[in-house]
Amino acid sequence: LSHFSQLLDKSFRHSSTIIIGIIGTAICNFSSDVYNISICGKETHFGYRKKMEAKMCKYKKLLGEMFEIMEDRFRDICDHVRKCTVYYLYRWIVSYPEYYLENKYLGFIGW
């Protein structure tokens, strides 16, 4: 998907932005749920919690890579691609604020 997001053809950039946004939203929702389980102190099996936290680390890395792609699309020449990027960045911040409420990510809202 990262290669599609860099093509000159607007339709490929738009489609890859939407796909990355949808996948990122699903990962944000899952990671937020795992974070809430591990932080809120709900009684879960210790092995299960460790397993979920290991998955969450992998997903955080993936979210970072997806954000880098969306960062490039944020400056796209096509207004439809920029609009989709802003929409999905908003969804990511709302669904997983524990990860995205940092200066590194919030700079795009003020810009």
PyMOL CGO cylinders between C-alpha atoms (Angstrom):
from pymol import cmd
from pymol.cgo import CYLINDER

trace = [
    CYLINDER, 0.00, 0.00, 0.00, 2.86, 2.38, 0.64, 0.3, 1, 1, 1, 1, 1, 1,
    CYLINDER, 2.86, 2.38, 0.64, 3.96, 2.04, -2.97, 0.3, 1, 1, 1, 1, 1, 1,
    CYLINDER, 3.96, 2.04, -2.97, 0.46, 2.77, -4.23, 0.3, 1, 1, 1, 1, 1, 1,
    CYLINDER, 0.46, 2.77, -4.23, 0.28, 5.89, -2.09, 0.3, 1, 1, 1, 1, 1, 1,
    CYLINDER, 0.28, 5.89, -2.09, 3.32, 7.32, -3.89, 0.3, 1, 1, 1, 1, 1, 1,
    CYLINDER, 3.32, 7.32, -3.89, 2.18, 6.82, -7.49, 0.3, 1, 1, 1, 1, 1, 1,
    CYLINDER, 2.18, 6.82, -7.49, 1.45, 9.74, -9.76, 0.3, 1, 1, 1, 1, 1, 1,
    CYLINDER, 1.45, 9.74, -9.76, -2.06, 8.54, -10.52, 0.3, 1, 1, 1, 1, 1, 1,
    CYLINDER, -2.06, 8.54, -10.52, -4.53, 10.22, -8.16, 0.3, 1, 1, 1, 1, 1, 1,
    CYLINDER, -4.53, 10.22, -8.16, -6.90, 7.24, -8.02, 0.3, 1, 1, 1, 1, 1, 1,
    CYLINDER, -6.90, 7.24, -8.02, -4.22, 4.92, -6.62, 0.3, 1, 1, 1, 1, 1, 1,
    CYLINDER, -4.22, 4.92, -6.62, -3.19, 7.48, -4.00, 0.3, 1, 1, 1, 1, 1, 1,
    CYLINDER, -3.19, 7.48, -4.00, -6.82, 8.01, -3.01, 0.3, 1, 1, 1, 1, 1, 1,
    CYLINDER, -6.82, 8.01, -3.01, -7.60, 4.28, -2.79, 0.3, 1, 1, 1, 1, 1, 1,
    CYLINDER, -7.60, 4.28, -2.79, -4.49, 3.46, -0.80, 0.3, 1, 1, 1, 1, 1, 1,
    CYLINDER, -4.49, 3.46, -0.80, -5.22, 6.33, 1.60, 0.3, 1, 1, 1, 1, 1, 1,
    CYLINDER, -5.22, 6.33, 1.60, -8.71, 4.97, 2.27, 0.3, 1, 1, 1, 1, 1, 1,
    CYLINDER, -8.71, 4.97, 2.27, -7.46, 1.40, 2.72, 0.3, 1, 1, 1, 1, 1, 1,
    CYLINDER, -7.46, 1.40, 2.72, -4.68, 2.49, 5.09, 0.3, 1, 1, 1, 1, 1, 1,
    CYLINDER, -4.68, 2.49, 5.09, -7.20, 4.60, 7.00, 0.3, 1, 1, 1, 1, 1, 1,
    CYLINDER, -7.20, 4.60, 7.00, -9.63, 1.72, 7.44, 0.3, 1, 1, 1, 1, 1, 1,
    CYLINDER, -9.63, 1.72, 7.44, -6.92, -0.72, 8.51, 0.3, 1, 1, 1, 1, 1, 1,
    CYLINDER, -6.92, -0.72, 8.51, -5.42, 1.88, 10.86, 0.3, 1, 1, 1, 1, 1, 1,
    CYLINDER, -5.42, 1.88, 10.86, -8.82, 2.56, 12.43, 0.3, 1, 1, 1, 1, 1, 1,
    CYLINDER, -8.82, 2.56, 12.43, -9.32, -1.15, 13.12, 0.3, 1, 1, 1, 1, 1, 1,
    CYLINDER, -9.32, -1.15, 13.12, -5.86, -1.43, 14.67, 0.3, 1, 1, 1, 1, 1, 1,
    CYLINDER, -5.86, -1.43, 14.67, -6.47, 1.69, 16.78, 0.3, 1, 1, 1, 1, 1, 1,
    CYLINDER, -6.47, 1.69, 16.78, -9.74, 0.27, 18.09, 0.3, 1, 1, 1, 1, 1, 1,
    CYLINDER, -9.74, 0.27, 18.09, -8.08, -3.04, 18.98, 0.3, 1, 1, 1, 1, 1, 1,
    CYLINDER, -8.08, -3.04, 18.98, -5.06, -1.39, 20.59, 0.3, 1, 1, 1, 1, 1, 1,
    CYLINDER, -5.06, -1.39, 20.59, -7.24, 0.93, 22.61, 0.3, 1, 1, 1, 1, 1, 1,
    CYLINDER, -7.24, 0.93, 22.61, -9.24, -2.03, 23.93, 0.3, 1, 1, 1, 1, 1, 1,
    CYLINDER, -9.24, -2.03, 23.93, -6.05, -3.89, 24.89, 0.3, 1, 1, 1, 1, 1, 1,
    CYLINDER, -6.05, -3.89, 24.89, -4.69, -0.76, 26.54, 0.3, 1, 1, 1, 1, 1, 1,
    CYLINDER, -4.69, -0.76, 26.54, -7.88, -0.34, 28.57, 0.3, 1, 1, 1, 1, 1, 1,
    CYLINDER, -7.88, -0.34, 28.57, -7.77, -3.98, 29.66, 0.3, 1, 1, 1, 1, 1, 1,
    CYLINDER, -7.77, -3.98, 29.66, -4.15, -3.75, 30.79, 0.3, 1, 1, 1, 1, 1, 1,
    CYLINDER, -4.15, -3.75, 30.79, -4.42, -0.34, 32.50, 0.3, 1, 1, 1, 1, 1, 1,
    CYLINDER, -4.42, -0.34, 32.50, -7.87, -0.50, 34.08, 0.3, 1, 1, 1, 1, 1, 1,
    CYLINDER, -7.87, -0.50, 34.08, -6.90, -3.56, 36.10, 0.3, 1, 1, 1, 1, 1, 1,
    CYLINDER, -6.90, -3.56, 36.10, -9.60, -5.85, 34.86, 0.3, 1, 1, 1, 1, 1, 1,
    CYLINDER, -9.60, -5.85, 34.86, -8.97, -9.34, 36.10, 0.3, 1, 1, 1, 1, 1, 1,
    CYLINDER, -8.97, -9.34, 36.10, -7.55, -11.32, 33.22, 0.3, 1, 1, 1, 1, 1, 1,
    CYLINDER, -7.55, -11.32, 33.22, -5.19, -14.21, 32.99, 0.3, 1, 1, 1, 1, 1, 1,
    CYLINDER, -5.19, -14.21, 32.99, -1.58, -12.94, 33.22, 0.3, 1, 1, 1, 1, 1, 1,
    CYLINDER, -1.58, -12.94, 33.22, -0.45, -14.97, 30.20, 0.3, 1, 1, 1, 1, 1, 1,
    CYLINDER, -0.45, -14.97, 30.20, -3.29, -13.60, 28.10, 0.3, 1, 1, 1, 1, 1, 1,
    CYLINDER, -3.29, -13.60, 28.10, -2.44, -10.05, 29.13, 0.3, 1, 1, 1, 1, 1, 1,
    CYLINDER, -2.44, -10.05, 29.13, 1.23, -10.50, 28.21, 0.3, 1, 1, 1, 1, 1, 1,
    CYLINDER, 1.23, -10.50, 28.21, 0.26, -12.00, 24.88, 0.3, 1, 1, 1, 1, 1, 1,
    CYLINDER, 0.26, -12.00, 24.88, -2.04, -9.08, 24.09, 0.3, 1, 1, 1, 1, 1, 1,
    CYLINDER, -2.04, -9.08, 24.09, 0.58, -6.52, 25.12, 0.3, 1, 1, 1, 1, 1, 1,
    CYLINDER, 0.58, -6.52, 25.12, 3.11, -8.18, 22.80, 0.3, 1, 1, 1, 1, 1, 1,
    CYLINDER, 3.11, -8.18, 22.80, 0.59, -7.90, 19.96, 0.3, 1, 1, 1, 1, 1, 1,
    CYLINDER, 0.59, -7.90, 19.96, -0.02, -4.28, 20.88, 0.3, 1, 1, 1, 1, 1, 1,
    CYLINDER, -0.02, -4.28, 20.88, 3.70, -3.50, 20.52, 0.3, 1, 1, 1, 1, 1, 1,
    CYLINDER, 3.70, -3.50, 20.52, 3.62, -4.92, 17.00, 0.3, 1, 1, 1, 1, 1, 1,
    CYLINDER, 3.62, -4.92, 17.00, 0.53, -2.90, 16.20, 0.3, 1, 1, 1, 1, 1, 1,
    CYLINDER, 0.53, -2.90, 16.20, 2.08, 0.30, 17.53, 0.3, 1, 1, 1, 1, 1, 1,
    CYLINDER, 2.08, 0.30, 17.53, 4.98, -0.17, 15.15, 0.3, 1, 1, 1, 1, 1, 1,
    CYLINDER, 4.98, -0.17, 15.15, 2.53, -0.73, 12.31, 0.3, 1, 1, 1, 1, 1, 1,
    CYLINDER, 2.53, -0.73, 12.31, 0.57, 2.38, 13.31, 0.3, 1, 1, 1, 1, 1, 1,
    CYLINDER, 0.57, 2.38, 13.31, 3.78, 4.39, 13.20, 0.3, 1, 1, 1, 1, 1, 1,
    CYLINDER, 3.78, 4.39, 13.20, 4.48, 3.21, 9.66, 0.3, 1, 1, 1, 1, 1, 1,
    CYLINDER, 4.48, 3.21, 9.66, 0.92, 3.98, 8.60, 0.3, 1, 1, 1, 1, 1, 1,
    CYLINDER, 0.92, 3.98, 8.60, 1.18, 7.43, 10.12, 0.3, 1, 1, 1, 1, 1, 1,
    CYLINDER, 1.18, 7.43, 10.12, 4.31, 8.12, 8.06, 0.3, 1, 1, 1, 1, 1, 1,
    CYLINDER, 4.31, 8.12, 8.06, 2.38, 7.28, 4.90, 0.3, 1, 1, 1, 1, 1, 1,
    CYLINDER, 2.38, 7.28, 4.90, -0.53, 9.47, 5.98, 0.3, 1, 1, 1, 1, 1, 1,
    CYLINDER, -0.53, 9.47, 5.98, 1.93, 12.25, 6.75, 0.3, 1, 1, 1, 1, 1, 1,
    CYLINDER, 1.93, 12.25, 6.75, 2.97, 12.26, 3.09, 0.3, 1, 1, 1, 1, 1, 1,
    CYLINDER, 2.97, 12.26, 3.09, -0.65, 12.16, 1.91, 0.3, 1, 1, 1, 1, 1, 1,
    CYLINDER, -0.65, 12.16, 1.91, -1.45, 15.09, 4.22, 0.3, 1, 1, 1, 1, 1, 1,
    CYLINDER, -1.45, 15.09, 4.22, 0.56, 17.27, 1.83, 0.3, 1, 1, 1, 1, 1, 1,
    CYLINDER, 0.56, 17.27, 1.83, -0.87, 15.74, -1.36, 0.3, 1, 1, 1, 1, 1, 1,
    CYLINDER, -0.87, 15.74, -1.36, -1.78, 17.98, -4.27, 0.3, 1, 1, 1, 1, 1, 1,
    CYLINDER, -1.78, 17.98, -4.27, -5.24, 16.42, -4.59, 0.3, 1, 1, 1, 1, 1, 1,
    CYLINDER, -5.24, 16.42, -4.59, -7.79, 17.83, -2.16, 0.3, 1, 1, 1, 1, 1, 1,
    CYLINDER, -7.79, 17.83, -2.16, -9.76, 14.55, -1.96, 0.3, 1, 1, 1, 1, 1, 1,
    CYLINDER, -9.76, 14.55, -1.96, -6.68, 12.69, -0.73, 0.3, 1, 1, 1, 1, 1, 1,
    CYLINDER, -6.68, 12.69, -0.73, -5.96, 15.39, 1.86, 0.3, 1, 1, 1, 1, 1, 1,
    CYLINDER, -5.96, 15.39, 1.86, -9.57, 15.30, 3.03, 0.3, 1, 1, 1, 1, 1, 1,
    CYLINDER, -9.57, 15.30, 3.03, -9.47, 11.51, 3.50, 0.3, 1, 1, 1, 1, 1, 1,
    CYLINDER, -9.47, 11.51, 3.50, -6.17, 11.81, 5.34, 0.3, 1, 1, 1, 1, 1, 1,
    CYLINDER, -6.17, 11.81, 5.34, -7.51, 14.39, 7.78, 0.3, 1, 1, 1, 1, 1, 1,
    CYLINDER, -7.51, 14.39, 7.78, -10.66, 12.32, 8.33, 0.3, 1, 1, 1, 1, 1, 1,
    CYLINDER, -10.66, 12.32, 8.33, -8.76, 9.14, 9.17, 0.3, 1, 1, 1, 1, 1, 1,
    CYLINDER, -8.76, 9.14, 9.17, -6.20, 10.94, 11.33, 0.3, 1, 1, 1, 1, 1, 1,
    CYLINDER, -6.20, 10.94, 11.33, -9.15, 12.36, 13.27, 0.3, 1, 1, 1, 1, 1, 1,
    CYLINDER, -9.15, 12.36, 13.27, -10.64, 8.86, 13.65, 0.3, 1, 1, 1, 1, 1, 1,
    CYLINDER, -10.64, 8.86, 13.65, -7.31, 7.47, 14.84, 0.3, 1, 1, 1, 1, 1, 1,
    CYLINDER, -7.31, 7.47, 14.84, -6.89, 10.21, 17.44, 0.3, 1, 1, 1, 1, 1, 1,
    CYLINDER, -6.89, 10.21, 17.44, -10.43, 9.77, 18.74, 0.3, 1, 1, 1, 1, 1, 1,
    CYLINDER, -10.43, 9.77, 18.74, -10.27, 5.97, 18.88, 0.3, 1, 1, 1, 1, 1, 1,
    CYLINDER, -10.27, 5.97, 18.88, -6.78, 5.69, 20.44, 0.3, 1, 1, 1, 1, 1, 1,
    CYLINDER, -6.78, 5.69, 20.44, -5.98, 8.94, 22.27, 0.3, 1, 1, 1, 1, 1, 1,
    CYLINDER, -5.98, 8.94, 22.27, -3.42, 7.25, 24.54, 0.3, 1, 1, 1, 1, 1, 1,
    CYLINDER, -3.42, 7.25, 24.54, -1.12, 6.85, 21.53, 0.3, 1, 1, 1, 1, 1, 1,
    CYLINDER, -1.12, 6.85, 21.53, -1.92, 9.85, 19.37, 0.3, 1, 1, 1, 1, 1, 1,
    CYLINDER, -1.92, 9.85, 19.37, -2.10, 12.64, 21.94, 0.3, 1, 1, 1, 1, 1, 1,
    CYLINDER, -2.10, 12.64, 21.94, 1.55, 13.54, 21.55, 0.3, 1, 1, 1, 1, 1, 1,
    CYLINDER, 1.55, 13.54, 21.55, 3.13, 16.61, 19.97, 0.3, 1, 1, 1, 1, 1, 1,
    CYLINDER, 3.13, 16.61, 19.97, 4.44, 14.48, 17.14, 0.3, 1, 1, 1, 1, 1, 1,
    CYLINDER, 4.44, 14.48, 17.14, 0.90, 13.68, 15.98, 0.3, 1, 1, 1, 1, 1, 1,
    CYLINDER, 0.90, 13.68, 15.98, -1.03, 16.73, 17.15, 0.3, 1, 1, 1, 1, 1, 1,
    CYLINDER, -1.03, 16.73, 17.15, 1.06, 19.07, 15.01, 0.3, 1, 1, 1, 1, 1, 1,
    CYLINDER, 1.06, 19.07, 15.01, -1.08, 18.12, 12.02, 0.3, 1, 1, 1, 1, 1, 1,
    CYLINDER, -1.08, 18.12, 12.02, -4.25, 19.37, 13.67, 0.3, 1, 1, 1, 1, 1, 1,
    CYLINDER, -4.25, 19.37, 13.67, -2.86, 22.84, 14.27, 0.3, 1, 1, 1, 1, 1, 1,
    CYLINDER, -2.86, 22.84, 14.27, -1.34, 23.05, 10.81, 0.3, 1, 1, 1, 1, 1, 1,
]
cmd.load_cgo(trace, "trace")
